[in-house]
Amino acid sequence: MDTLGPPKKVSLESYEMIRTIGVGSLTRVRVARETNSKSYVAIKSIKKAEAIKFQQVDHIISEYTLLGVISHPFMVL
């Protein structure tokens, strides 16, 4: 039973980017702080043009879909 309720809508404007903690060929993971609650999160960003160029769109969609299926309080999509 999911006691967390429906997922909330978030936007990048709700976060202050602190620093980069990891870089991949198409992605960057940053530590950010939510401006209202001051809680820290990790945000993964993907370069769309590079993903298309290197034909990784299906892989990214699969990852997004898999993460959407996972019900965990640490996951926000």
Secondary structure as GFF3:
##gff-version 3
##sequence-region A 1 77
A	DSSP	three_ten_helix	12	14	.	.	.	ID=ss1
A	DSSP	beta_strand	15	23	.	.	.	ID=ss2
A	DSSP	beta_strand	27	34	.	.	.	ID=ss3
A	DSSP	beta_strand	40	46	.	.	.	ID=ss4
A	DSSP	alpha_helix	48	53	.	.	.	ID=ss5
A	DSSP	alpha_helix	57	69	.	.	.	ID=ss6
###
